Amino acid sequence: MQATDRITGFRRFIEAWTQGNLSAVDELMAPNVVYHTPPFPDFSGTEGLKQFISGFYSAFPNDLQVVFDEDLVAGDATAHRWNARGSFKGRSPLLAMEPTGRLATATGCHICHWSGDRCVEVWHFGDWLGWLQMAGAAPPLNVFESIGTFG
């Protein structure tokens, strides 16, 4: 698989997140893919990954957008830096609360290791805490209230 095909393929995979198109997971991920999403547990295989993505899409339906800032290729690895935005408008088993309607934004990246035309390992880094706080699904930390201001 050519480097440009891997970049195009990864962008197709993001359609699972933004459009709920889970067939993109089966098309691009190896059946035994290891998908790391710190701080969440790793996923081994596509079924658990599809459930996680489906739950995320259910919570942030219709307006989730991902804009790619940079794609890099090095041998059998690709890296994709992105920014995302979406509104917490849907019910989901991932978030045991009523939707808030609030907009969340985050930046992050994926590092993908490929074998042929399939990802065999993915590292998905993003500001999960900030995303959940903006969406109203996690409380703010209020760190600076307890230590005062700098200066």
N, C-alpha and C positions, 0 to 999 in steps of 0.2 A: 504494500500500500504506500503510495506517495505521501510525502509530508503534507501537501495541500489537501489530499483526501482525508487525512486524519483530522486536520483542522475543521474541514467541512463536516466530517462525521461527528466530531465532538459538538459542534453547533447544532447538529440534528438531535443529539442526545439531550440538549438543553430544552428542546421542545417537550420532553416529558415533564419538565418542571413548569414551563410557561403555558403549555397547552393541554397538559394531561395526556399526551400521546405516549403511552407506555410501550408501544411497539418499538420505539426508538431505543429503549433499554435492551430489548432482545436483539435488535439489529447490531448494536455497537459494543455491548458488553459480553465478554466471554461468560459461558454458563457458570463458571466457578470464579468469577471476578471477586476480588477483595476490595471493598469500597470503605475507605476510612473517612469518617466525618467527626473529627474531634469537636466537642467533648462527648459525642454520642458513641454507642458501641459500633464496632465494625460490622459490616454486612458481608457475608460470604455467600455468593450466588446472587442471582437476579431477583428471586421472589421477594425476599425481605426488602431489598432496595426498592423494588416497585411499590411495595406497600408503604414505605416511608415517603417516597415521592408522591404517591397518590394522596396520602394524608396531608402532605404539605400543600399540594395543589388544591385540595378541598378547602383548606383554611385561607388560601390566598388565590381564589379563582378569578379568572377573566382579565385582571389588569396587571398580573405579574409580568414584569419586563426585565430582561437581562441584556445589557450592552457590553460588548467585548471591547476592552481597552488594549489588549495585547495578546498575541499568540506566539509562542516560541516552540521550536522543534530542535531536539538534540538526540540524534540516533533514534532509538525506539521509544523516546519519551516526548510528550508535548506538555506545555504549560499554557494555561488560559487565565488571564487576569480579567476580571469583570466587575461590574457594579449592577445591583439589582434594586428593584422597587416594586412594592405591591401592597395592597390593602387587605387587612384581616377582616374579610367579609363572609367567610363561610365556616360552617361547623366541621370539626375534624377530630378524629380519635387522638391525634397528637396533642391537641390543646383542649383540655377539659374545661372549657368556659365558653360563654357566649361571645360571638364575634364583636369586636369593638368598632370596626369600620376604619380604624386608624391606619395611616400610611407608614410603612417601614422601608428603610433603605439600608443597604449594606454593600461593602466591597468584599472581594474574596478572590480565590483562585482555585483551579483544579490542576493537579499534576497527574498525568495519565501515562501509564506504561503499557505499551502495545505489543502484541504478538500477532503478526499478520494484520488483519483488518479488525481485530477486536481488542478492547481494553481488558487487560488482565489484572491490573491494580490501579486504583484511583485514590488520590488524596484530595479531599474537598475541604478547603479552609475558608471560613467566612466568619463574620462578626455575628455569631448566633445570639449572644447575649444582647448586644445592641439592637438587633432585629426584633427580638422578642420584647424588649423594653419599649421600643418605639411603637410596636403593635399593641401594646397594653397587656401583653400576656405574661410579663415578668415585671416585678417592681424595680424602680430605679435604685441604684446603689447609694446615692447621696453621700459619697465618700468625702467630698469637700465640705459638707456641712459639719462633719465631725472633727475635721482638722483645721478648719479656718481657710483663709485665702493665702495665696503666696505673696510675698513681697516684703 
